[in-house]
């Protein structure tokens, strides 16, 4: 038996062909208290090396009206990708709600995906998005290529996560630390 988070509430369900279509709940009971730790169905990159954590560098992010970094930055420059252009994957099923192609400012070229549970993810500093506005995507699908666009000092992926009904006044524009939802 697997337990999934689909519409924001735990449910009993089975998965077709053994694959995940929504976020899997790995732990739902701890010391007689209900406690859920959710994981994304896929990681945004094939290698996860954090270069900047959520909440870091508050002085730098003050210019954006935030208390610190509102996501997690991942290294994309490895021996097999010397320019830092690496495939980016959707972390869960959803619909592309924004595609911005920009060389300068903020996230540079980026996309946002709205997921089935009402949450949203953002993938920033891209070279080339491989999706279009309104396109449905599946977890693990290639959605773009990482780069160094926007307010960036080197090739990387900025990954951000907003839960359903986010607190937009949390000091991070509704974003929360996605680290515990990733599969390290």
C-alpha positions as CSV (number, residue, x, y, z in Angstrom):
1,X,0.0,0.0,0.0
2,X,1.3,3.5,-0.9
3,X,-0.1,6.8,0.5
4,X,0.0,9.8,-1.8
5,X,-0.7,13.5,-1.5
6,X,-2.9,14.5,-4.5
7,X,-5.3,17.2,-3.6
8,X,-3.5,18.3,-0.5
9,X,-5.0,15.5,1.7
10,X,-3.6,12.0,2.4
11,X,-5.3,9.2,0.5
12,X,-5.0,5.4,0.1
13,X,-4.3,4.6,-3.5
14,X,-2.3,2.3,-5.7
15,X,0.0,3.5,-8.5
16,X,-0.4,2.3,-12.1
17,X,2.7,0.5,-13.4
18,X,4.5,1.2,-10.2
19,X,5.2,4.9,-11.1
20,X,4.3,8.0,-9.1
21,X,1.9,10.5,-10.5
22,X,1.9,12.7,-7.5
23,X,4.0,13.5,-4.4
24,X,4.7,10.4,-2.3
25,X,4.3,10.6,1.4
26,X,7.3,8.6,2.9
27,X,6.5,9.0,6.5
28,X,3.0,9.7,7.9
29,X,3.1,8.5,11.5
30,X,5.7,9.3,14.1
31,X,5.4,8.7,17.8
32,X,1.5,8.5,17.7
33,X,1.4,11.9,16.0
34,X,0.4,12.4,12.3
35,X,3.5,13.7,10.5
36,X,4.0,13.9,6.8
37,X,7.3,14.3,4.9
38,X,6.6,14.7,1.2
39,X,8.9,14.0,-1.6
40,X,8.8,15.1,-5.2
41,X,8.3,12.4,-7.7
42,X,11.5,13.5,-9.5
43,X,14.5,15.7,-8.9
44,X,15.0,18.8,-11.0
45,X,18.5,17.7,-12.0
46,X,20.3,14.3,-12.4
47,X,23.0,15.5,-9.9
48,X,22.1,17.6,-6.8
49,X,25.0,19.7,-5.5
50,X,23.7,22.7,-3.5
51,X,25.6,26.0,-4.0
52,X,23.2,28.3,-2.1
53,X,20.7,27.2,0.5
54,X,17.2,28.7,1.2
55,X,17.3,31.8,3.3
56,X,21.0,32.6,2.8
57,X,22.5,36.0,1.9
58,X,19.8,38.3,3.3
59,X,21.6,41.5,2.4
60,X,21.8,40.6,-1.3
61,X,18.1,39.6,-1.5
62,X,16.9,42.7,0.3
63,X,16.8,44.5,-3.1
64,X,14.1,42.0,-4.1
65,X,12.1,42.6,-0.9
66,X,13.0,39.2,0.6
67,X,14.6,38.1,3.9
68,X,17.1,35.9,2.0
69,X,17.3,33.4,-0.9
70,X,13.9,32.1,-1.8
71,X,14.9,28.8,-3.3
72,X,17.9,26.4,-3.6
73,X,20.6,26.8,-6.2
74,X,22.2,23.7,-7.7
75,X,25.5,23.4,-9.5
76,X,25.2,22.5,-13.2
77,X,28.8,22.7,-14.2
78,X,30.4,19.3,-14.2
79,X,33.1,17.6,-16.4
80,X,30.3,16.4,-18.8
81,X,28.8,19.9,-18.9
82,X,31.7,22.4,-18.9
83,X,29.3,25.3,-19.9
84,X,26.9,24.3,-17.1
85,X,24.1,23.5,-19.6
86,X,22.3,20.6,-18.0
87,X,18.8,19.1,-18.6
88,X,16.2,20.3,-16.1
89,X,13.3,18.0,-15.1
90,X,9.8,18.7,-13.8
91,X,9.6,17.5,-10.2
92,X,6.0,16.5,-10.6
93,X,3.1,16.4,-13.0
94,X,1.6,19.8,-13.8
95,X,0.9,22.6,-16.3
96,X,3.3,25.3,-17.4
97,X,1.9,28.6,-16.1
98,X,4.7,31.0,-17.1
99,X,7.6,31.0,-19.6
100,X,9.9,34.0,-19.4
101,X,12.8,34.4,-21.9
102,X,15.2,37.1,-20.5
103,X,18.9,37.5,-20.4
104,X,19.0,40.0,-17.6
105,X,17.3,40.6,-14.2
106,X,16.1,38.3,-11.5
107,X,15.7,34.7,-12.6
108,X,16.6,35.5,-16.2
109,X,15.0,32.9,-18.4
110,X,12.7,30.8,-16.3
111,X,9.5,28.7,-16.1
112,X,6.8,28.1,-13.5
113,X,4.7,24.9,-13.2
114,X,1.5,24.6,-11.3
115,X,1.1,21.1,-9.9
116,X,-2.0,19.0,-9.3
117,X,-2.0,19.6,-5.6
118,X,-2.1,23.4,-6.1
119,X,1.7,23.9,-5.4
120,X,4.0,25.7,-7.8
121,X,7.7,25.3,-8.8
122,X,10.0,27.7,-10.5
123,X,13.1,26.8,-12.5
124,X,15.4,29.8,-13.0
125,X,18.5,30.9,-15.0
126,X,17.8,28.7,-18.0
127,X,19.4,28.7,-21.4
128,X,16.4,27.4,-23.3
129,X,13.0,26.3,-22.0
130,X,11.7,23.2,-23.7
131,X,8.1,23.9,-22.9
132,X,5.4,26.3,-23.8
133,X,2.7,28.2,-21.8
134,X,-0.2,25.9,-21.0
135,X,1.7,22.7,-21.8
136,X,1.0,19.7,-19.5
137,X,4.2,18.0,-18.2
138,X,4.9,14.8,-16.4
139,X,7.3,14.2,-13.5
140,X,10.8,13.6,-14.9
141,X,10.1,15.2,-18.2
142,X,12.9,17.5,-19.6
143,X,11.5,21.0,-19.4
144,X,14.7,23.1,-20.2
145,X,18.4,23.5,-20.1
146,X,20.2,25.3,-17.3
147,X,22.5,28.4,-17.9
148,X,23.6,31.7,-16.4
149,X,20.8,34.2,-17.3
150,X,19.5,36.8,-15.0
151,X,21.0,38.0,-11.8
152,X,23.6,35.2,-11.6
153,X,27.3,34.8,-11.1
154,X,27.6,31.5,-12.9
155,X,25.7,28.6,-14.5
156,X,23.3,27.0,-12.1
157,X,19.6,26.1,-11.5
158,X,17.5,28.2,-9.1
159,X,14.7,25.9,-7.9
160,X,11.9,27.3,-5.8
161,X,8.7,25.8,-4.3
162,X,5.4,27.3,-3.1
163,X,2.9,25.1,-1.4
164,X,-0.8,25.3,-2.2
165,X,-2.2,28.5,-0.6
166,X,1.2,30.0,0.2
167,X,1.8,32.7,2.8
168,X,2.9,35.5,0.5
169,X,4.1,37.6,3.5
170,X,6.6,35.0,4.8
171,X,9.5,37.1,3.7
172,X,10.3,34.9,0.8
173,X,7.3,35.8,-1.5
174,X,5.5,32.6,-0.5
175,X,8.3,30.2,-1.3
176,X,9.4,27.6,1.3
177,X,12.6,25.6,1.6
178,X,12.3,22.7,-1.0
179,X,15.3,20.8,0.4
180,X,13.2,18.3,2.4
181,X,11.1,17.5,-0.6
182,X,14.0,16.5,-2.8
183,X,15.5,13.0,-3.1
184,X,19.1,13.3,-2.0
